[in-house]
Amino acid sequence: MRNLDTTVSPVVEAWATYRTTSAADWPARRLMRAKGDTRVSVVLPARNEEATVGAIVSTIREHLMDRVALVDELIVVDSRSTDRTAQVARAAGAEVVSQDAMTRGLPRLSGKGDALWAGLAAAEGDVVAFVDADLREFRPHFVTGLIGPLLTDPSVDFVKGFYHRPLVGATSVELDGGGRVTELMARPLLNLFWPELAGFVQPLAGEYAGRREVLSRVPFVSGYGVETAMLIDLLDLVGLDALAQVDLGERKHRHQDTAALGRMSAQIMLTAWTRLQRRGWAAPGAMPAGLLTQFRRGGSEALPNLDREIVVHDVSIEERPPLAELRHRVPRRRVAAA
């Protein structure tokens, strides 16, 4: 019988021990002493998040801008919202910029990755933290935890958050059931091809921070491949030792249905393919189909014998080149969202 070695990689174990901290390790007043002249920006990409974005902005402004001057700039990127996201965010105290205005003159891209790129283009801080705008029961440690290692250790270039993600069902709560795409797609994929990244608890987490100079040197993938691409590209750019992670406790947010998670997984797979091509591990010049066929039960166009509609989604990805390469084409002054 084959004897399998089931111990964790020494590299991953050493990194996870050395580069993992808790948000409790980074109280705001300690960070104020370490901040010096470093400017800190917080960016929230937001599309139709009027129900939650105001509370997040208010919390950051009250605790990290008014009580202590830790955050210098708070930006919400309005990603083509059709609700009152921009108005609510502005009323709560954020500067609101338009994704389309910040990328005017460049090819039009869709999805979260482009909103993040626009936020980085708008931000002026030396350290930039990104926070999803759909979080509920948001607390200031989601920001202080992310920026703590960056303000206190010059060898750290990027910090990824991780947390418990409860999945609330109709009759029960699964305490760590919220990371379904991570466990079914992203983690197996990274372990297979980029085992150095196996120590990241939440590789798809939407809360992370980095040095502006470093973030400006990596491309941003459109859609839901952005977090996967960012980790892989930063590993290549600065190395594993410059990456860190922080335990942010518990994260509560809106969950998507299984079909939506399938579309997210497809974009992550396509993103990984592009990185494998760059390493010469996938056929050069070949690109898998960017269409995903799914089935929807019933419906007015259900096919005979299937009792389901066939629904085809475009899950193709595009990339916004590194900001450093396009700085001259980005508006010098931020353009506010309406």
C-alpha positions as CSV (number, residue, x, y, z in Angstrom):
1,M,0.0,0.0,0.0
2,R,1.3,3.4,-1.0
3,N,2.5,5.5,2.0
4,L,1.2,9.0,1.5
5,D,2.9,11.9,3.2
6,T,0.1,14.0,4.6
7,T,2.1,16.7,6.4
8,V,1.8,20.3,5.3
9,S,4.6,21.7,3.1
10,P,7.4,23.2,5.4
11,V,7.3,26.4,3.3
12,V,3.5,26.8,3.8
13,E,3.7,26.0,7.5
14,A,6.6,28.4,8.1
15,W,4.8,31.2,6.1
16,A,1.5,30.7,7.8
17,T,3.1,30.8,11.2
18,Y,5.3,33.8,10.5
19,R,2.9,35.9,8.3
20,T,-0.5,35.3,10.0
21,T,-1.8,37.7,12.7
22,S,-5.1,38.6,14.2
23,A,-7.0,41.9,13.9
24,A,-6.7,42.2,17.7
25,D,-3.0,42.6,17.3
26,W,-3.5,45.9,15.5
27,P,-5.4,48.5,17.7
28,A,-5.9,51.8,16.0
29,R,-3.9,53.8,18.5
30,R,-0.9,51.5,18.1
31,L,-1.1,52.0,14.4
32,M,-1.3,55.8,14.8
33,R,2.2,55.7,16.4
34,A,3.5,53.6,13.6
35,K,1.8,55.6,10.8
36,G,4.1,58.5,10.5
37,D,3.7,60.3,7.2
38,T,2.1,57.3,5.5
39,R,-1.2,58.1,3.9
40,V,-4.0,55.4,4.1
41,S,-6.9,55.1,1.6
42,V,-9.9,52.8,2.0
43,V,-11.8,51.9,-1.2
44,L,-15.2,50.3,-1.4
45,P,-16.3,49.0,-4.8
46,A,-20.1,49.1,-4.8
47,R,-22.9,48.1,-7.1
48,N,-26.4,48.4,-5.8
49,E,-25.4,48.3,-2.2
50,E,-27.6,51.1,-0.7
51,A,-28.7,48.8,2.1
52,T,-25.2,48.3,3.6
53,V,-22.7,50.8,2.2
54,G,-23.9,53.7,4.5
55,A,-23.2,51.8,7.7
56,I,-19.7,50.8,6.6
57,V,-18.8,54.3,5.6
58,S,-20.2,55.8,8.8
59,T,-18.2,53.3,10.9
60,I,-14.9,54.0,9.1
61,R,-15.4,57.7,9.3
62,E,-16.4,57.8,13.0
63,H,-13.8,55.4,14.3
64,L,-10.9,55.8,12.0
65,M,-11.1,59.3,10.7
66,D,-12.8,61.4,13.4
67,R,-11.8,59.7,16.6
68,V,-8.3,58.9,15.3
69,A,-6.8,60.2,12.1
70,L,-5.7,56.8,10.8
71,V,-7.5,56.7,7.5
72,D,-6.8,59.8,5.3
73,E,-9.2,59.0,2.4
74,L,-12.4,57.1,2.1
75,I,-13.6,56.4,-1.5
76,V,-16.7,54.5,-2.7
77,V,-16.5,53.5,-6.4
78,D,-20.0,53.5,-7.8
79,S,-20.0,50.6,-10.3
80,R,-23.0,51.5,-12.4
81,S,-25.5,51.2,-9.6
82,T,-29.2,51.6,-10.4
83,D,-30.2,52.3,-6.8
84,R,-29.2,55.0,-4.3
85,T,-25.7,53.6,-3.5
86,A,-23.9,56.8,-4.5
87,Q,-26.2,59.1,-2.6
88,V,-26.2,57.0,0.6
89,A,-22.4,56.7,0.6
90,R,-21.9,60.4,0.0
91,A,-24.4,61.3,2.8
92,A,-22.5,58.9,5.2
93,G,-19.2,60.8,4.5
94,A,-17.4,59.0,1.6
95,E,-16.1,60.6,-1.5
96,V,-17.9,58.8,-4.3
97,V,-16.3,58.4,-7.7
98,S,-17.7,56.8,-10.9
99,Q,-16.1,53.7,-12.3
100,D,-16.8,54.8,-15.8
101,A,-15.5,58.4,-15.2
102,M,-12.2,57.0,-13.8
103,T,-11.8,54.7,-16.8
104,R,-13.0,57.2,-19.5
105,G,-11.0,56.8,-22.7
106,L,-10.1,53.2,-21.9
107,P,-11.9,50.1,-23.2
108,R,-15.1,49.6,-21.3
109,L,-14.9,46.6,-18.9
110,S,-17.4,45.2,-16.5
111,G,-17.4,43.6,-13.1
112,K,-15.7,44.0,-9.7
113,G,-12.1,43.9,-11.0
114,D,-12.6,47.1,-13.0
115,A,-14.2,48.9,-10.1
116,L,-11.2,48.0,-7.9
117,W,-8.8,49.3,-10.6
118,A,-10.8,52.5,-10.8
119,G,-10.6,52.8,-7.0
120,L,-6.9,52.4,-7.0
121,A,-6.6,55.0,-9.8
122,A,-8.7,57.4,-7.6
123,A,-6.9,56.7,-4.4
124,E,-3.9,58.8,-3.3
125,G,-2.7,56.8,-0.3
126,D,0.6,55.0,0.1
127,V,-1.4,52.1,1.5
128,V,-4.7,51.2,-0.1
129,A,-7.3,48.9,1.6
130,F,-10.2,47.4,-0.2
131,V,-13.4,46.4,1.6
132,D,-16.5,44.9,0.0
133,A,-19.6,47.1,0.3
134,D,-22.1,44.3,1.2
135,L,-20.8,43.5,4.7
136,R,-23.3,43.5,7.6
137,E,-22.3,44.3,11.2
138,F,-19.1,45.9,10.0
139,R,-16.5,46.8,12.6
140,P,-13.4,49.1,12.4
141,H,-11.0,46.1,12.9
142,F,-11.8,45.0,9.3
143,V,-9.6,48.0,8.3
144,T,-7.1,48.2,11.1
145,G,-6.4,44.4,10.8
146,L,-5.5,44.8,7.1
147,I,-3.3,47.8,7.4
148,G,-1.5,46.9,10.6
149,P,1.2,44.7,9.1
150,L,1.8,47.3,6.3
151,L,2.3,50.2,8.7
152,T,4.6,48.3,11.0
153,D,6.7,46.0,8.8
154,P,8.3,47.4,5.6
155,S,8.9,43.9,4.3
156,V,5.1,43.3,3.9
157,D,3.6,44.5,0.6
158,F,0.1,42.9,0.7
159,V,-2.3,41.6,3.4
160,K,-5.3,39.4,2.8
161,G,-8.1,39.0,5.3
162,F,-9.7,35.8,6.4
163,Y,-12.7,35.0,8.6
164,H,-15.5,32.7,9.5
165,R,-18.4,33.0,7.1
166,P,-21.7,31.7,8.4
167,L,-24.1,30.4,5.8
168,V,-27.6,31.2,7.1
169,G,-30.3,28.8,5.8
170,A,-34.0,28.6,6.3
171,T,-33.8,26.5,9.4
172,S,-30.1,26.4,10.4
173,V,-26.8,28.2,10.3
174,E,-23.6,26.5,9.0
175,L,-20.8,28.4,10.8
176,D,-18.2,28.0,8.1
177,G,-20.5,27.3,5.1
178,G,-20.0,30.6,3.3
179,G,-16.8,29.8,1.4
180,R,-18.3,27.4,-1.1
181,V,-16.4,28.6,-4.2
182,T,-13.2,28.7,-2.2
183,E,-13.4,25.1,-1.1
184,L,-14.8,23.6,-4.3
185,M,-12.8,25.6,-6.9
186,A,-10.1,28.1,-5.7
187,R,-8.4,26.1,-3.0
188,P,-7.9,22.8,-5.1
189,L,-6.8,24.9,-8.1
190,L,-4.2,26.9,-6.1
191,N,-2.9,23.8,-4.3
192,L,-2.5,22.0,-7.6
193,F,-0.6,24.7,-9.5
194,W,0.5,27.3,-7.0
195,P,1.1,25.3,-3.8
196,E,3.0,28.2,-2.2
197,L,-0.4,29.9,-1.8
198,A,-1.9,27.0,0.0
199,G,-1.5,28.7,3.4
200,F,-4.1,31.4,2.5
201,V,-7.3,30.6,4.5
202,Q,-9.5,32.8,2.3
203,P,-7.8,33.3,-1.1
204,L,-11.0,34.9,-2.5
205,A,-11.6,37.3,0.4
206,G,-12.8,40.7,-0.7
207,E,-10.9,42.5,2.1
208,Y,-7.2,43.1,1.5
209,A,-4.7,45.9,1.5
210,G,-1.4,46.6,-0.2
211,R,1.2,49.2,-0.9
212,R,0.0,51.4,-3.7
213,E,3.3,51.2,-5.6
214,V,3.0,47.4,-5.7
215,L,-0.7,47.2,-6.5
216,S,-0.1,49.6,-9.4
217,R,2.3,47.0,-11.0
218,V,-0.2,44.2,-11.4
219,P,-3.2,43.9,-13.8
220,F,-6.8,43.7,-12.6
221,V,-8.9,41.0,-14.1
222,S,-12.5,41.9,-14.8
223,G,-15.3,40.0,-12.9
224,Y,-14.7,37.5,-10.2
225,G,-11.2,36.4,-11.2
226,V,-9.6,39.5,-9.7
227,E,-8.7,38.0,-6.3
228,T,-7.2,34.9,-7.8
229,A,-5.2,36.8,-10.4
230,M,-4.0,39.2,-7.8
231,L,-2.6,36.6,-5.5
232,I,-0.8,34.7,-8.3
233,D,0.6,37.9,-9.8
234,L,1.8,39.3,-6.5
235,L,3.5,35.9,-5.7
236,D,5.4,36.3,-9.0
237,L,6.1,40.0,-8.4
238,V,7.2,40.2,-4.8
239,G,7.4,36.7,-3.5
240,L,5.6,34.8,-0.8
241,D,7.4,36.4,2.1
242,A,6.0,39.8,1.2
243,L,2.5,38.5,1.5
244,A,0.6,38.2,4.8
245,Q,-2.9,37.4,6.1
246,V,-4.9,38.5,9.1
247,D,-7.8,36.9,11.0
248,L,-10.8,39.3,10.9
249,G,-13.1,37.2,13.0
250,E,-16.6,36.7,11.4
251,R,-17.9,38.1,8.2
252,K,-21.6,38.5,7.5
253,H,-22.8,39.4,4.0
254,R,-25.2,38.5,1.3
255,H,-24.9,35.0,-0.2
256,Q,-25.4,34.1,-3.8
257,D,-27.3,31.1,-5.2
258,T,-25.6,28.0,-6.6
259,A,-25.9,29.1,-10.3
260,A,-24.2,32.4,-9.5
261,L,-21.4,30.5,-7.7
262,G,-21.0,28.4,-10.8
263,R,-20.5,31.5,-12.9
264,M,-17.9,32.8,-10.4
265,S,-16.1,29.5,-10.6
266,A,-16.0,29.6,-14.3
267,Q,-14.3,33.0,-14.3
268,I,-11.8,31.8,-11.7
269,M,-11.0,28.8,-13.9
270,L,-10.5,31.1,-16.9
271,T,-8.3,33.4,-14.9
272,A,-6.1,30.5,-13.8
273,W,-5.8,29.4,-17.4
274,T,-4.3,32.7,-18.4
275,R,-1.7,32.5,-15.6
276,L,-0.9,28.9,-16.6
277,Q,-0.3,30.1,-20.2
278,R,2.2,32.7,-19.0
279,R,4.1,29.9,-17.3
280,G,4.0,27.8,-20.4
281,W,1.8,25.2,-18.6
282,A,-1.1,25.6,-21.0
283,A,-1.3,25.7,-24.7
284,P,-0.1,29.2,-25.9
285,G,-2.6,31.2,-27.8
286,A,-5.5,28.9,-27.0
287,M,-8.3,30.1,-24.8
288,P,-11.2,28.0,-23.5
289,A,-14.7,29.1,-24.5
290,G,-16.1,32.0,-22.5
291,L,-19.6,30.7,-22.5
292,L,-21.2,28.7,-19.6
293,T,-24.3,26.7,-20.2
294,Q,-26.6,26.3,-17.2
295,F,-30.1,24.9,-16.8
296,R,-33.0,26.6,-15.1
297,R,-36.0,24.5,-14.0
298,G,-39.3,25.2,-15.7
299,G,-39.7,28.6,-17.4
300,S,-41.5,29.7,-20.5
301,E,-38.9,28.4,-22.8
302,A,-38.4,24.9,-21.2
303,L,-37.3,22.4,-23.7
304,P,-39.3,19.2,-24.3
305,N,-38.2,16.2,-22.1
306,L,-35.9,18.5,-20.0
307,D,-38.4,20.6,-18.0
308,R,-35.7,23.2,-18.0
309,E,-34.5,26.2,-19.9
310,I,-31.0,26.3,-21.3
311,V,-29.4,29.6,-20.1
312,V,-26.0,30.6,-21.6
313,H,-23.8,33.1,-19.7
314,D,-20.8,35.0,-21.0
315,V,-18.1,34.3,-18.3
316,S,-15.2,35.5,-20.4
317,I,-12.6,37.7,-18.6
318,E,-10.6,40.7,-19.6
319,E,-7.8,42.5,-17.9
320,R,-7.1,46.1,-17.1
321,P,-3.3,46.6,-17.5
322,P,-1.3,47.7,-14.4
323,L,-2.2,51.2,-13.4
324,A,1.5,52.2,-13.6
325,E,1.3,51.5,-17.4
326,L,-1.8,53.7,-17.9
327,R,-1.3,56.4,-15.3
328,H,-1.0,59.1,-18.1
329,R,-4.4,58.1,-19.4
330,V,-6.3,58.3,-16.1
331,P,-8.0,61.6,-15.0
332,R,-5.7,63.6,-12.9
333,R,-8.6,64.8,-10.8
334,R,-11.2,62.4,-9.5
335,V,-14.6,62.7,-11.1
336,A,-17.4,62.3,-8.7
337,A,-20.4,60.0,-9.3
338,A,-23.8,61.6,-9.7
